[in-house]
Amino acid sequence: MSVFCLVDDKYVPLYRILWISALPHFCGSEDCQREGQYEIRLEHGETVWADCDERDAALAALEAWEEAGSDDQEDQEDQGDEG
């Protein structure tokens, strides 16, 4: 399993993602270039912008990463019980 997801032509490490917007950006500004895109907030105040498919892929990658981490932790706990 990769620890990266592809967002806006960038490979973003999953561990840097703080949150993902549930709703598309809307500010009403005529010159806004992010209208309809989803914000993915990273560490250090950085942001990448995703379309709906990229946002869904990032959420799925985070969920899979968390499940893999949970499975690894359970395996370690089971090995500790055997010894």
PyMOL Python script that loads the backbone (N, CA, C, O; Angstrom):
from pymol import cmd

cmd.read_pdbstr("""\
ATOM      1  N   MET A   1       0.820  -1.174   0.000  1.00  0.00           N
ATOM      2  CA  MET A   1       0.000   0.000   0.000  1.00  0.00           C
ATOM      3  C   MET A   1       0.875   1.253   0.000  1.00  0.00           C
ATOM      4  O   MET A   1       1.831   1.353   0.770  1.00  0.00           O
ATOM      5  N   SER A   2       0.547   2.184  -0.849  1.00  0.00           N
ATOM      6  CA  SER A   2       1.324   3.422  -0.952  1.00  0.00           C
ATOM      7  C   SER A   2       0.926   4.397   0.143  1.00  0.00           C
ATOM      8  O   SER A   2      -0.229   4.429   0.567  1.00  0.00           O
ATOM      9  N   VAL A   3       1.876   5.184   0.595  1.00  0.00           N
ATOM     10  CA  VAL A   3       1.589   6.235   1.573  1.00  0.00           C
ATOM     11  C   VAL A   3       1.374   7.573   0.869  1.00  0.00           C
ATOM     12  O   VAL A   3       1.384   8.622   1.513  1.00  0.00           O
ATOM     13  N   PHE A   4       1.181   7.540  -0.446  1.00  0.00           N
ATOM     14  CA  PHE A   4       0.947   8.738  -1.238  1.00  0.00           C
ATOM     15  C   PHE A   4      -0.393   8.647  -1.949  1.00  0.00           C
ATOM     16  O   PHE A   4      -0.864   7.559  -2.280  1.00  0.00           O
ATOM     17  N   CYS A   5      -0.999   9.809  -2.178  1.00  0.00           N
ATOM     18  CA  CYS A   5      -2.164   9.883  -3.057  1.00  0.00           C
ATOM     19  C   CYS A   5      -1.902  11.030  -4.043  1.00  0.00           C
ATOM     20  O   CYS A   5      -1.202  11.992  -3.727  1.00  0.00           O
ATOM     21  N   LEU A   6      -2.467  10.904  -5.214  1.00  0.00           N
ATOM     22  CA  LEU A   6      -2.242  11.889  -6.273  1.00  0.00           C
ATOM     23  C   LEU A   6      -3.350  12.942  -6.230  1.00  0.00           C
ATOM     24  O   LEU A   6      -4.529  12.624  -6.389  1.00  0.00           O
ATOM     25  N   VAL A   7      -2.957  14.196  -6.014  1.00  0.00           N
ATOM     26  CA  VAL A   7      -3.898  15.315  -5.979  1.00  0.00           C
ATOM     27  C   VAL A   7      -3.314  16.443  -6.813  1.00  0.00           C
ATOM     28  O   VAL A   7      -2.218  16.933  -6.537  1.00  0.00           O
ATOM     29  N   ASP A   8      -4.052  16.847  -7.831  1.00  0.00           N
ATOM     30  CA  ASP A   8      -3.633  17.978  -8.664  1.00  0.00           C
ATOM     31  C   ASP A   8      -2.200  17.797  -9.168  1.00  0.00           C
ATOM     32  O   ASP A   8      -1.373  18.703  -9.063  1.00  0.00           O
ATOM     33  N   ASP A   9      -1.924  16.626  -9.708  1.00  0.00           N
ATOM     34  CA  ASP A   9      -0.611  16.279 -10.263  1.00  0.00           C
ATOM     35  C   ASP A   9       0.511  16.298  -9.236  1.00  0.00           C
ATOM     36  O   ASP A   9       1.675  16.484  -9.590  1.00  0.00           O
ATOM     37  N   LYS A  10       0.167  16.105  -7.963  1.00  0.00           N
ATOM     38  CA  LYS A  10       1.168  16.066  -6.893  1.00  0.00           C
ATOM     39  C   LYS A  10       0.981  14.791  -6.081  1.00  0.00           C
ATOM     40  O   LYS A  10      -0.144  14.411  -5.754  1.00  0.00           O
ATOM     41  N   TYR A  11       2.082  14.139  -5.763  1.00  0.00           N
ATOM     42  CA  TYR A  11       2.014  12.984  -4.863  1.00  0.00           C
ATOM     43  C   TYR A  11       2.102  13.510  -3.438  1.00  0.00           C
ATOM     44  O   TYR A  11       3.146  13.994  -3.001  1.00  0.00           O
ATOM     45  N   VAL A  12       0.989  13.406  -2.727  1.00  0.00           N
ATOM     46  CA  VAL A  12       0.884  13.953  -1.375  1.00  0.00           C
ATOM     47  C   VAL A  12       1.015  12.817  -0.363  1.00  0.00           C
ATOM     48  O   VAL A  12       0.262  11.846  -0.435  1.00  0.00           O
ATOM     49  N   PRO A  13       1.962  12.918   0.583  1.00  0.00           N
ATOM     50  CA  PRO A  13       2.059  11.901   1.629  1.00  0.00           C
ATOM     51  C   PRO A  13       0.807  11.935   2.511  1.00  0.00           C
ATOM     52  O   PRO A  13       0.417  12.998   2.993  1.00  0.00           O
ATOM     53  N   LEU A  14       0.190  10.797   2.717  1.00  0.00           N
ATOM     54  CA  LEU A  14      -1.043  10.732   3.495  1.00  0.00           C
ATOM     55  C   LEU A  14      -0.862  11.278   4.909  1.00  0.00           C
ATOM     56  O   LEU A  14      -1.779  11.881   5.467  1.00  0.00           O
ATOM     57  N   TYR A  15       0.318  11.068   5.486  1.00  0.00           N
ATOM     58  CA  TYR A  15       0.547  11.501   6.859  1.00  0.00           C
ATOM     59  C   TYR A  15       0.616  13.019   6.997  1.00  0.00           C
ATOM     60  O   TYR A  15       0.631  13.529   8.117  1.00  0.00           O
ATOM     61  N   ARG A  16       0.657  13.751   5.883  1.00  0.00           N
ATOM     62  CA  ARG A  16       0.667  15.218   5.940  1.00  0.00           C
ATOM     63  C   ARG A  16      -0.727  15.821   5.889  1.00  0.00           C
ATOM     64  O   ARG A  16      -0.889  17.015   6.137  1.00  0.00           O
ATOM     65  N   ILE A  17      -1.746  15.011   5.569  1.00  0.00           N
ATOM     66  CA  ILE A  17      -3.108  15.524   5.429  1.00  0.00           C
ATOM     67  C   ILE A  17      -3.731  15.730   6.805  1.00  0.00           C
ATOM     68  O   ILE A  17      -3.772  14.814   7.626  1.00  0.00           O
ATOM     69  N   LEU A  18      -4.218  16.951   7.044  1.00  0.00           N
ATOM     70  CA  LEU A  18      -4.891  17.266   8.300  1.00  0.00           C
ATOM     71  C   LEU A  18      -6.400  17.103   8.180  1.00  0.00           C
ATOM     72  O   LEU A  18      -7.040  16.520   9.055  1.00  0.00           O
ATOM     73  N   TRP A  19      -6.964  17.618   7.096  1.00  0.00           N
ATOM     74  CA  TRP A  19      -8.393  17.455   6.854  1.00  0.00           C
ATOM     75  C   TRP A  19      -8.710  17.627   5.378  1.00  0.00           C
ATOM     76  O   TRP A  19      -7.917  18.165   4.605  1.00  0.00           O
ATOM     77  N   ILE A  20      -9.921  17.142   5.003  1.00  0.00           N
ATOM     78  CA  ILE A  20     -10.400  17.220   3.620  1.00  0.00           C
ATOM     79  C   ILE A  20     -11.798  17.826   3.652  1.00  0.00           C
ATOM     80  O   ILE A  20     -12.653  17.391   4.423  1.00  0.00           O
ATOM     81  N   SER A  21     -12.022  18.813   2.827  1.00  0.00           N
ATOM     82  CA  SER A  21     -13.307  19.503   2.784  1.00  0.00           C
ATOM     83  C   SER A  21     -14.405  18.571   2.283  1.00  0.00           C
ATOM     84  O   SER A  21     -14.215  17.815   1.330  1.00  0.00           O
ATOM     85  N   ALA A  22     -15.553  18.642   2.946  1.00  0.00           N
ATOM     86  CA  ALA A  22     -16.713  17.850   2.523  1.00  0.00           C
ATOM     87  C   ALA A  22     -17.501  18.561   1.431  1.00  0.00           C
ATOM     88  O   ALA A  22     -18.199  17.923   0.644  1.00  0.00           O
ATOM     89  N   LEU A  23     -17.388  19.882   1.387  1.00  0.00           N
ATOM     90  CA  LEU A  23     -18.131  20.680   0.418  1.00  0.00           C
ATOM     91  C   LEU A  23     -17.174  21.399  -0.520  1.00  0.00           C
ATOM     92  O   LEU A  23     -16.071  21.770  -0.118  1.00  0.00           O
ATOM     93  N   PRO A  24     -17.586  21.599  -1.760  1.00  0.00           N
ATOM     94  CA  PRO A  24     -16.714  22.329  -2.692  1.00  0.00           C
ATOM     95  C   PRO A  24     -16.612  23.795  -2.299  1.00  0.00           C
ATOM     96  O   PRO A  24     -17.519  24.362  -1.689  1.00  0.00           O
ATOM     97  N   HIS A  25     -15.489  24.390  -2.663  1.00  0.00           N
ATOM     98  CA  HIS A  25     -15.216  25.801  -2.357  1.00  0.00           C
ATOM     99  C   HIS A  25     -16.193  26.692  -3.112  1.00  0.00           C
ATOM    100  O   HIS A  25     -16.466  26.490  -4.295  1.00  0.00           O
ATOM    101  N   PHE A  26     -16.710  27.679  -2.395  1.00  0.00           N
ATOM    102  CA  PHE A  26     -17.538  28.709  -3.014  1.00  0.00           C
ATOM    103  C   PHE A  26     -17.333  29.999  -2.241  1.00  0.00           C
ATOM    104  O   PHE A  26     -17.686  30.086  -1.065  1.00  0.00           O
ATOM    105  N   CYS A  27     -16.763  31.002  -2.900  1.00  0.00           N
ATOM    106  CA  CYS A  27     -16.566  32.294  -2.237  1.00  0.00           C
ATOM    107  C   CYS A  27     -17.345  33.403  -2.930  1.00  0.00           C
ATOM    108  O   CYS A  27     -17.525  34.480  -2.361  1.00  0.00           O
ATOM    109  N   GLY A  28     -17.806  33.156  -4.145  1.00  0.00           N
ATOM    110  CA  GLY A  28     -18.585  34.151  -4.867  1.00  0.00           C
ATOM    111  C   GLY A  28     -17.773  35.183  -5.621  1.00  0.00           C
ATOM    112  O   GLY A  28     -18.335  36.024  -6.323  1.00  0.00           O
ATOM    113  N   SER A  29     -16.455  35.129  -5.483  1.00  0.00           N
ATOM    114  CA  SER A  29     -15.602  36.089  -6.175  1.00  0.00           C
ATOM    115  C   SER A  29     -15.571  35.769  -7.674  1.00  0.00           C
ATOM    116  O   SER A  29     -15.456  34.607  -8.067  1.00  0.00           O
ATOM    117  N   GLU A  30     -15.674  36.796  -8.493  1.00  0.00           N
ATOM    118  CA  GLU A  30     -15.696  36.592  -9.945  1.00  0.00           C
ATOM    119  C   GLU A  30     -14.400  36.018 -10.479  1.00  0.00           C
ATOM    120  O   GLU A  30     -14.415  35.270 -11.456  1.00  0.00           O
ATOM    121  N   ASP A  31     -13.272  36.354  -9.856  1.00  0.00           N
ATOM    122  CA  ASP A  31     -11.981  35.893 -10.359  1.00  0.00           C
ATOM    123  C   ASP A  31     -11.446  34.659  -9.628  1.00  0.00           C
ATOM    124  O   ASP A  31     -10.283  34.298  -9.806  1.00  0.00           O
ATOM    125  N   CYS A  32     -12.273  34.012  -8.811  1.00  0.00           N
ATOM    126  CA  CYS A  32     -11.843  32.812  -8.081  1.00  0.00           C
ATOM    127  C   CYS A  32     -11.594  31.662  -9.044  1.00  0.00           C
ATOM    128  O   CYS A  32     -12.425  31.368  -9.904  1.00  0.00           O
ATOM    129  N   GLN A  33     -10.447  31.017  -8.893  1.00  0.00           N
ATOM    130  CA  GLN A  33     -10.100  29.884  -9.750  1.00  0.00           C
ATOM    131  C   GLN A  33     -10.278  28.550  -9.040  1.00  0.00           C
ATOM    132  O   GLN A  33      -9.971  27.506  -9.614  1.00  0.00           O
ATOM    133  N   ARG A  34     -10.767  28.562  -7.809  1.00  0.00           N
ATOM    134  CA  ARG A  34     -10.932  27.324  -7.025  1.00  0.00           C
ATOM    135  C   ARG A  34     -12.394  26.951  -6.829  1.00  0.00           C
ATOM    136  O   ARG A  34     -12.702  25.992  -6.121  1.00  0.00           O
ATOM    137  N   GLU A  35     -13.285  27.698  -7.445  1.00  0.00           N
ATOM    138  CA  GLU A  35     -14.708  27.448  -7.336  1.00  0.00           C
ATOM    139  C   GLU A  35     -15.030  25.991  -7.723  1.00  0.00           C
ATOM    140  O   GLU A  35     -14.660  25.535  -8.805  1.00  0.00           O
ATOM    141  N   GLY A  36     -15.708  25.284  -6.844  1.00  0.00           N
ATOM    142  CA  GLY A  36     -16.117  23.910  -7.121  1.00  0.00           C
ATOM    143  C   GLY A  36     -15.066  22.863  -6.780  1.00  0.00           C
ATOM    144  O   GLY A  36     -15.332  21.669  -6.914  1.00  0.00           O
ATOM    145  N   GLN A  37     -13.884  23.277  -6.344  1.00  0.00           N
ATOM    146  CA  GLN A  37     -12.848  22.321  -5.960  1.00  0.00           C
ATOM    147  C   GLN A  37     -12.879  22.101  -4.452  1.00  0.00           C
ATOM    148  O   GLN A  37     -13.435  22.904  -3.703  1.00  0.00           O
ATOM    149  N   TYR A  38     -12.276  21.006  -4.028  1.00  0.00           N
ATOM    150  CA  TYR A  38     -12.264  20.627  -2.617  1.00  0.00           C
ATOM    151  C   TYR A  38     -10.878  20.901  -2.020  1.00  0.00           C
ATOM    152  O   TYR A  38      -9.854  20.548  -2.605  1.00  0.00           O
ATOM    153  N   GLU A  39     -10.871  21.527  -0.866  1.00  0.00           N
ATOM    154  CA  GLU A  39      -9.611  21.854  -0.205  1.00  0.00           C
ATOM    155  C   GLU A  39      -9.115  20.652   0.594  1.00  0.00           C
ATOM    156  O   GLU A  39      -9.870  20.027   1.339  1.00  0.00           O
ATOM    157  N   ILE A  40      -7.848  20.346   0.424  1.00  0.00           N
ATOM    158  CA  ILE A  40      -7.176  19.333   1.242  1.00  0.00           C
ATOM    159  C   ILE A  40      -6.072  20.077   1.988  1.00  0.00           C
ATOM    160  O   ILE A  40      -5.084  20.517   1.399  1.00  0.00           O
ATOM    161  N   ARG A  41      -6.267  20.204   3.296  1.00  0.00           N
ATOM    162  CA  ARG A  41      -5.333  20.975   4.112  1.00  0.00           C
ATOM    163  C   ARG A  41      -4.201  20.075   4.587  1.00  0.00           C
ATOM    164  O   ARG A  41      -4.421  18.972   5.088  1.00  0.00           O
ATOM    165  N   LEU A  42      -2.984  20.581   4.413  1.00  0.00           N
ATOM    166  CA  LEU A  42      -1.781  19.871   4.812  1.00  0.00           C
ATOM    167  C   LEU A  42      -1.129  20.577   5.995  1.00  0.00           C
ATOM    168  O   LEU A  42      -1.560  21.654   6.408  1.00  0.00           O
ATOM    169  N   GLU A  43      -0.107  19.968   6.521  1.00  0.00           N
ATOM    170  CA  GLU A  43       0.681  20.583   7.589  1.00  0.00           C
ATOM    171  C   GLU A  43       1.237  21.927   7.134  1.00  0.00           C
ATOM    172  O   GLU A  43       1.307  22.214   5.939  1.00  0.00           O
ATOM    173  N   HIS A  44       1.628  22.742   8.101  1.00  0.00           N
ATOM    174  CA  HIS A  44       2.307  24.016   7.869  1.00  0.00           C
ATOM    175  C   HIS A  44       1.465  24.997   7.058  1.00  0.00           C
ATOM    176  O   HIS A  44       2.010  25.855   6.364  1.00  0.00           O
ATOM    177  N   GLY A  45       0.136  24.874   7.141  1.00  0.00           N
ATOM    178  CA  GLY A  45      -0.753  25.812   6.470  1.00  0.00           C
ATOM    179  C   GLY A  45      -0.830  25.651   4.961  1.00  0.00           C
ATOM    180  O   GLY A  45      -1.372  26.521   4.279  1.00  0.00           O
ATOM    181  N   GLU A  46      -0.306  24.569   4.430  1.00  0.00           N
ATOM    182  CA  GLU A  46      -0.339  24.346   2.986  1.00  0.00           C
ATOM    183  C   GLU A  46      -1.679  23.738   2.584  1.00  0.00           C
ATOM    184  O   GLU A  46      -2.324  23.050   3.375  1.00  0.00           O
ATOM    185  N   THR A  47      -2.085  24.001   1.352  1.00  0.00           N
ATOM    186  CA  THR A  47      -3.335  23.482   0.810  1.00  0.00           C
ATOM    187  C   THR A  47      -3.107  22.982  -0.603  1.00  0.00           C
ATOM    188  O   THR A  47      -2.377  23.599  -1.379  1.00  0.00           O
ATOM    189  N   VAL A  48      -3.733  21.862  -0.934  1.00  0.00           N
ATOM    190  CA  VAL A  48      -3.837  21.425  -2.324  1.00  0.00           C
ATOM    191  C   VAL A  48      -5.328  21.357  -2.637  1.00  0.00           C
ATOM    192  O   VAL A  48      -6.155  21.153  -1.749  1.00  0.00           O
ATOM    193  N   TRP A  49      -5.649  21.531  -3.902  1.00  0.00           N
ATOM    194  CA  TRP A  49      -7.044  21.571  -4.329  1.00  0.00           C
ATOM    195  C   TRP A  49      -7.327  20.358  -5.196  1.00  0.00           C
ATOM    196  O   TRP A  49      -6.535  20.002  -6.068  1.00  0.00           O
ATOM    197  N   ALA A  50      -8.475  19.724  -4.942  1.00  0.00           N
ATOM    198  CA  ALA A  50      -8.821  18.485  -5.623  1.00  0.00           C
ATOM    199  C   ALA A  50     -10.184  18.598  -6.295  1.00  0.00           C
ATOM    200  O   ALA A  50     -11.060  19.334  -5.842  1.00  0.00           O
ATOM    201  N   ASP A  51     -10.343  17.852  -7.386  1.00  0.00           N
ATOM    202  CA  ASP A  51     -11.693  17.708  -7.931  1.00  0.00           C
ATOM    203  C   ASP A  51     -12.391  16.601  -7.122  1.00  0.00           C
ATOM    204  O   ASP A  51     -11.788  16.023  -6.218  1.00  0.00           O
ATOM    205  N   CYS A  52     -13.617  16.315  -7.433  1.00  0.00           N
ATOM    206  CA  CYS A  52     -14.398  15.353  -6.649  1.00  0.00           C
ATOM    207  C   CYS A  52     -13.758  13.967  -6.645  1.00  0.00           C
ATOM    208  O   CYS A  52     -13.701  13.317  -5.601  1.00  0.00           O
ATOM    209  N   ASP A  53     -13.278  13.512  -7.794  1.00  0.00           N
ATOM    210  CA  ASP A  53     -12.653  12.182  -7.885  1.00  0.00           C
ATOM    211  C   ASP A  53     -11.373  12.107  -7.055  1.00  0.00           C
ATOM    212  O   ASP A  53     -11.126  11.108  -6.380  1.00  0.00           O
ATOM    213  N   GLU A  54     -10.559  13.165  -7.105  1.00  0.00           N
ATOM    214  CA  GLU A  54      -9.321  13.194  -6.324  1.00  0.00           C
ATOM    215  C   GLU A  54      -9.622  13.235  -4.827  1.00  0.00           C
ATOM    216  O   GLU A  54      -8.944  12.584  -4.033  1.00  0.00           O
ATOM    217  N   ARG A  55     -10.634  13.996  -4.454  1.00  0.00           N
ATOM    218  CA  ARG A  55     -11.027  14.053  -3.039  1.00  0.00           C
ATOM    219  C   ARG A  55     -11.466  12.671  -2.551  1.00  0.00           C
ATOM    220  O   ARG A  55     -11.047  12.224  -1.484  1.00  0.00           O
ATOM    221  N   ASP A  56     -12.315  11.994  -3.341  1.00  0.00           N
ATOM    222  CA  ASP A  56     -12.782  10.659  -2.956  1.00  0.00           C
ATOM    223  C   ASP A  56     -11.634   9.665  -2.886  1.00  0.00           C
ATOM    224  O   ASP A  56     -11.611   8.803  -2.006  1.00  0.00           O
ATOM    225  N   ALA A  57     -10.680   9.778  -3.806  1.00  0.00           N
ATOM    226  CA  ALA A  57      -9.520   8.879  -3.801  1.00  0.00           C
ATOM    227  C   ALA A  57      -8.648   9.136  -2.575  1.00  0.00           C
ATOM    228  O   ALA A  57      -8.122   8.194  -1.981  1.00  0.00           O
ATOM    229  N   ALA A  58      -8.490  10.409  -2.190  1.00  0.00           N
ATOM    230  CA  ALA A  58      -7.695  10.732  -1.002  1.00  0.00           C
ATOM    231  C   ALA A  58      -8.369  10.194   0.255  1.00  0.00           C
ATOM    232  O   ALA A  58      -7.694   9.655   1.133  1.00  0.00           O
ATOM    233  N   LEU A  59      -9.683  10.331   0.353  1.00  0.00           N
ATOM    234  CA  LEU A  59     -10.410   9.790   1.509  1.00  0.00           C
ATOM    235  C   LEU A  59     -10.275   8.272   1.577  1.00  0.00           C
ATOM    236  O   LEU A  59     -10.049   7.714   2.651  1.00  0.00           O
ATOM    237  N   ALA A  60     -10.412   7.604   0.433  1.00  0.00           N
ATOM    238  CA  ALA A  60     -10.286   6.144   0.390  1.00  0.00           C
ATOM    239  C   ALA A  60      -8.870   5.712   0.779  1.00  0.00           C
ATOM    240  O   ALA A  60      -8.695   4.723   1.491  1.00  0.00           O
ATOM    241  N   ALA A  61      -7.860   6.454   0.312  1.00  0.00           N
ATOM    242  CA  ALA A  61      -6.471   6.114   0.642  1.00  0.00           C
ATOM    243  C   ALA A  61      -6.219   6.278   2.144  1.00  0.00           C
ATOM    244  O   ALA A  61      -5.537   5.454   2.753  1.00  0.00           O
ATOM    245  N   LEU A  62      -6.769   7.343   2.741  1.00  0.00           N
ATOM    246  CA  LEU A  62      -6.617   7.552   4.187  1.00  0.00           C
ATOM    247  C   LEU A  62      -7.291   6.435   4.974  1.00  0.00           C
ATOM    248  O   LEU A  62      -6.739   5.946   5.959  1.00  0.00           O
ATOM    249  N   GLU A  63      -8.483   6.033   4.540  1.00  0.00           N
ATOM    250  CA  GLU A  63      -9.195   4.954   5.227  1.00  0.00           C
ATOM    251  C   GLU A  63      -8.433   3.638   5.114  1.00  0.00           C
ATOM    252  O   GLU A  63      -8.328   2.899   6.093  1.00  0.00           O
ATOM    253  N   ALA A  64      -7.900   3.340   3.933  1.00  0.00           N
ATOM    254  CA  ALA A  64      -7.130   2.105   3.742  1.00  0.00           C
ATOM    255  C   ALA A  64      -5.846   2.137   4.565  1.00  0.00           C
ATOM    256  O   ALA A  64      -5.445   1.123   5.137  1.00  0.00           O
ATOM    257  N   TRP A  65      -5.210   3.290   4.625  1.00  0.00           N
ATOM    258  CA  TRP A  65      -3.975   3.448   5.405  1.00  0.00           C
ATOM    259  C   TRP A  65      -4.248   3.223   6.886  1.00  0.00           C
ATOM    260  O   TRP A  65      -3.473   2.558   7.573  1.00  0.00           O
ATOM    261  N   GLU A  66      -5.360   3.784   7.376  1.00  0.00           N
ATOM    262  CA  GLU A  66      -5.722   3.611   8.777  1.00  0.00           C
ATOM    263  C   GLU A  66      -6.043   2.146   9.079  1.00  0.00           C
ATOM    264  O   GLU A  66      -5.634   1.624  10.116  1.00  0.00           O
ATOM    265  N   GLU A  67      -6.771   1.485   8.182  1.00  0.00           N
ATOM    266  CA  GLU A  67      -7.101   0.069   8.370  1.00  0.00           C
ATOM    267  C   GLU A  67      -5.841  -0.791   8.375  1.00  0.00           C
ATOM    268  O   GLU A  67      -5.730  -1.728   9.165  1.00  0.00           O
ATOM    269  N   ALA A  68      -4.905  -0.478   7.504  1.00  0.00           N
ATOM    270  CA  ALA A  68      -3.647  -1.232   7.472  1.00  0.00           C
ATOM    271  C   ALA A  68      -2.885  -1.040   8.774  1.00  0.00           C
ATOM    272  O   ALA A  68      -2.292  -1.986   9.293  1.00  0.00           O
ATOM    273  N   GLY A  69      -2.896   0.175   9.302  1.00  0.00           N
ATOM    274  CA  GLY A  69      -2.232   0.448  10.579  1.00  0.00           C
ATOM    275  C   GLY A  69      -2.908  -0.274  11.719  1.00  0.00           C
ATOM    276  O   GLY A  69      -2.233  -0.760  12.627  1.00  0.00           O
ATOM    277  N   SER A  70      -4.220  -0.358  11.697  1.00  0.00           N
ATOM    278  CA  SER A  70      -4.958  -1.077  12.737  1.00  0.00           C
ATOM    279  C   SER A  70      -4.651  -2.566  12.694  1.00  0.00           C
ATOM    280  O   SER A  70      -4.492  -3.205  13.735  1.00  0.00           O
ATOM    281  N   ASP A  71      -4.569  -3.120  11.480  1.00  0.00           N
ATOM    282  CA  ASP A  71      -4.254  -4.540  11.323  1.00  0.00           C
ATOM    283  C   ASP A  71      -2.859  -4.846  11.844  1.00  0.00           C
ATOM    284  O   ASP A  71      -2.654  -5.862  12.508  1.00  0.00           O
ATOM    285  N   ASP A  72      -1.890  -3.967  11.546  1.00  0.00           N
ATOM    286  CA  ASP A  72      -0.520  -4.157  12.021  1.00  0.00           C
ATOM    287  C   ASP A  72      -0.461  -4.108  13.542  1.00  0.00           C
ATOM    288  O   ASP A  72       0.245  -4.899  14.167  1.00  0.00           O
ATOM    289  N   GLN A  73      -1.202  -3.183  14.133  1.00  0.00           N
ATOM    290  CA  GLN A  73      -1.209  -3.057  15.591  1.00  0.00           C
ATOM    291  C   GLN A  73      -1.831  -4.289  16.230  1.00  0.00           C
ATOM    292  O   GLN A  73      -1.333  -4.767  17.250  1.00  0.00           O
ATOM    293  N   GLU A  74      -2.912  -4.816  15.652  1.00  0.00           N
ATOM    294  CA  GLU A  74      -3.540  -6.027  16.178  1.00  0.00           C
ATOM    295  C   GLU A  74      -2.593  -7.217  16.085  1.00  0.00           C
ATOM    296  O   GLU A  74      -2.532  -8.031  17.006  1.00  0.00           O
ATOM    297  N   ASP A  75      -1.851  -7.326  14.979  1.00  0.00           N
ATOM    298  CA  ASP A  75      -0.881  -8.411  14.818  1.00  0.00           C
ATOM    299  C   ASP A  75       0.195  -8.334  15.890  1.00  0.00           C
ATOM    300  O   ASP A  75       0.585  -9.356  16.454  1.00  0.00           O
ATOM    301  N   GLN A  76       0.681  -7.122  16.175  1.00  0.00           N
ATOM    302  CA  GLN A  76       1.710  -6.955  17.204  1.00  0.00           C
ATOM    303  C   GLN A  76       1.164  -7.302  18.578  1.00  0.00           C
ATOM    304  O   GLN A  76       1.865  -7.909  19.388  1.00  0.00           O
ATOM    305  N   GLU A  77      -0.076  -6.925  18.848  1.00  0.00           N
ATOM    306  CA  GLU A  77      -0.683  -7.257  20.137  1.00  0.00           C
ATOM    307  C   GLU A  77      -0.871  -8.778  20.270  1.00  0.00           C
ATOM    308  O   GLU A  77      -0.652  -9.350  21.337  1.00  0.00           O
ATOM    309  N   ASP A  78      -1.282  -9.418  19.164  1.00  0.00           N
ATOM    310  CA  ASP A  78      -1.451 -10.878  19.195  1.00  0.00           C
ATOM    311  C   ASP A  78      -0.120 -11.575  19.433  1.00  0.00           C
ATOM    312  O   ASP A  78      -0.073 -12.568  20.159  1.00  0.00           O
ATOM    313  N   GLN A  79       0.961 -11.082  18.840  1.00  0.00           N
ATOM    314  CA  GLN A  79       2.274 -11.686  19.039  1.00  0.00           C
ATOM    315  C   GLN A  79       2.746 -11.486  20.471  1.00  0.00           C
ATOM    316  O   GLN A  79       3.424 -12.353  21.023  1.00  0.00           O
ATOM    317  N   GLY A  80       2.403 -10.368  21.075  1.00  0.00           N
ATOM    318  CA  GLY A  80       2.768 -10.108  22.456  1.00  0.00           C
ATOM    319  C   GLY A  80       2.039 -11.041  23.414  1.00  0.00           C
ATOM    320  O   GLY A  80       2.587 -11.400  24.456  1.00  0.00           O
ATOM    321  N   ASP A  81       0.808 -11.444  23.080  1.00  0.00           N
ATOM    322  CA  ASP A  81       0.031 -12.345  23.919  1.00  0.00           C
ATOM    323  C   ASP A  81       0.571 -13.767  23.860  1.00  0.00           C
ATOM    324  O   ASP A  81       0.406 -14.528  24.813  1.00  0.00           O
ATOM    325  N   GLU A  82       1.219 -14.143  22.745  1.00  0.00           N
ATOM    326  CA  GLU A  82       1.718 -15.499  22.577  1.00  0.00           C
ATOM    327  C   GLU A  82       2.969 -15.734  23.412  1.00  0.00           C
ATOM    328  O   GLU A  82       3.216 -16.864  23.833  1.00  0.00           O
ATOM    329  N   GLY A  83       3.761 -14.699  23.660  1.00  0.00           N
ATOM    330  CA  GLY A  83       5.060 -14.822  24.316  1.00  0.00           C
ATOM    331  C   GLY A  83       4.949 -14.808  25.756  1.00  0.00           C
ATOM    332  O   GLY A  83       5.958 -14.904  26.454  1.00  0.00           O
TER     333      GLY A  83
END
""", "prot")
cmd.dss("prot")
cmd.show_as("cartoon", "prot")
cmd.util.cbc("prot")
cmd.orient("prot")
